[in-house]
Amino acid sequence: MDYRQDRLYPAFVHRELAVSWLAIASLLGGRHRWDLRQGRFTVLEFGCGHGLNLIFNAAAHPDAQFFGIDFHPSHVARATTQARELGLSNVQFAVADLRDFTEGPPDRGPCRLWPEAYDLVLAHGIACWVDADTRQALLEAASHNLQPGGLFYCSYNTYPGWLSRSPLQMLALELGLLSGHNTSEASLQQATAWLQELLGDGDTHTSPLGRFHPELRTALQALSKAPGTYLLGEYQATHEPLYVGPMHRACAQAGLTHVGSATLPELFPQMLDPIRTAWVAQARHPALQEILFDLAISQSFRWRPKAWCKSPGTPTPA
């Protein structure tokens, strides 16, 4: 697993990781009613970073218990300090490898006293930041650690929307390798500058690359304002955006059932214009509809909860 520990990743809060948001999203999808156990539920987050999402959830749900692991000791130290300063006793953090959770326990190191199963498992973005073996371990760990009927939130960068950014990732990596290392801030800056020069302003000069990937120019402008540590994560060598079809099959192999999107409008594909609505609807199989939907909107990022159910009567696989 290629995981950078030479710098801190930026801290972000995402509404889609709020417990109440996910409960509403799964209910609106019409496929799953998530039991919050009268507020006494448990949550595990893989790759929790600075822990802000768990901290906000812990403050909002004092009767629930929250647990987060990350590979970066400084991330965990900051998260632990913030939780302590806020007086939150219902959230814990530990430095651990998600692969330690694929079988369980008997020994999870610093997590050995944590619950053996959780009502909600979170994994924001990391599915496309790791290699294929680690990604499969992530899905197996989520499946193994979920209560029956629990919810797994897994977001990831996806094609086709990410195709326009692929030239930047490729060029930044090649420049980094020629300098004797992996993708770096310097190689990202050089790649961005070269691509902007090639693309031009779009009015007086348009290259073939610009014609085939018109979104690249806009993406480069937006990325110029992003923190370098964020860009290094997004454009590292192992970063691999995913098509939804293979991801659905991998989740099914791990025993996970698709129940919907945490992006609420995506729960209602009929909100597209009539032409695209009809085009998506021609697929009778729900999984194929997901593929057509991503193509119809040129999806670049998926906020997708999954549910893993051991008992009959809970949602029908999609």
C-alpha positions, 0 to 999 in steps of 0.5 A: 500500500502506497501511503505517504507519511512525510506530510500531513493530509489536509483536514476536511468535514463532509456532510455525507459522513454525518450519521443522520445524513446517511440514515436519510439517504438510505431511507430515501433510496427506498431500499434500506431502513437503517436501525440506529438502535435508539442512538446507541450505535457504533461507528468505525472509520477506516482512514479517518485522517484528522478525525473531524468527521468522527468528532462532529458525529460524536458531539451530535450523538453522545450515546453512540460510540465512534472509532477511527483508525489511520496509518499516519501517527500524526493524524491520530495524535491530532484527532486524539488531542482534539477529542480530549480538548472537546471533552468527548469520551465517546470517540477513540482513535488508533494507528492501525492497518485496515488489513488487521480488521479483515479477520478478527480479532483475536489481536488488533493491537491498540484496537483489541478492546474495540467492538467486534462489529459495528452499525456503520463503517466509513471509508471516504476516498481511500478505495481509489488511493490504494492498490487492488489487494488493499482495496479488496481488503478494505471491502472484506474488512467492512463486511467482516466488521458490520452488524447484520443490516449495518451500513458501509459508506464507501466513496471513491473517484470514478470514471468517466468524469476523472478521465480528463484529469488522467493526463495530469496524473500521468505527466506528474508521475513521469516527471517525478520518476525522472527526478528519482522519486514518486509524484511530488509537489514540484512534478505536479506544478511542472505538469500543470504548467506544461499542460496549461501551456499546451491547452492555451486559452481555448479561444486563440489556440486549442490543442487536440488534447483540449478538444478531446478533454475540454474539462481539463483546463477547468480542472487545472485552474481549480487545482491550482488553488488546492493544498499541495498535500491534497494533490499529492494524495489525489495524484499519487502513483497508486491512485486509480479512479474506478468504474462503478461496474467492477466496484459493484462486483468487488463489493458483492464478492465481499458480501455487500449489497448496494442500497443507494447514494449519499448524493441525494439527487442521485437517488432519483435518476428520473430527475435527469432530462427526458432523453437521459432518463429514458437512456438510463431506464433502458437498462433493466438490471439495476447494476447496469443502470448505475453504469449508464447513470455514471456515463449520463452525468460523466460521474467523477466521484461517488458517495455510495453507501452499501449495506451488508445483510446476514439475515433474510428480509433486508434489502434486495441486492441491486 
